[in-house]
């Protein structure tokens, strides 16, 4: 089976409130991890996904890119891969510098490889410090993105101090133990 690169939808508008139970995916990807926080993304009043952040002991929010963690998104509606890819790249550019070569490469990969998702699907992204990211859909491996710059900017959509959704960041880092 061919492994694919995968990216997760970027936030647009966030609102507190979350009631979805977490499946076995994150603990399986990060056995020593604990749940740090949860948030629900809403866009024009519509629930889009529930996000949950899991991290190992010692996680520091201000230096998230140095740590192993899992970000899970539990989708609450249908999203199309091409739109997710385009929004993700826009959000990544808001977090940090993206060269035109990176933008072209990442957008092509996301557009070609990112699946459409529907209500009930869950995607987990495992951050591998200094290596990149590993993704799964509904607890089945999808593939790796072996690029630390991609991983830093991609997970920065939710965890960077430059995120477009600072309230979502605060909720995800609620139990991180260090100030966000």
Secondary structure, 3 states (H helix, E strand, C coil): CCCCCCCCCCCCCEECCCCCCCCCHHHHHCCCCEEEEEEEEEECCEEEEEEEEEECCCCCHHHHHHCCEEEEEEECCCECHHHHHHHHHHHHHHHCCCCHHHHHHHHHHHHHHCCCECCCCEEEEEEECCCEEEEEECCEEEEEECCHHHHHHHHHHHHCCCCCCHHHHHHHCCCCCCCC
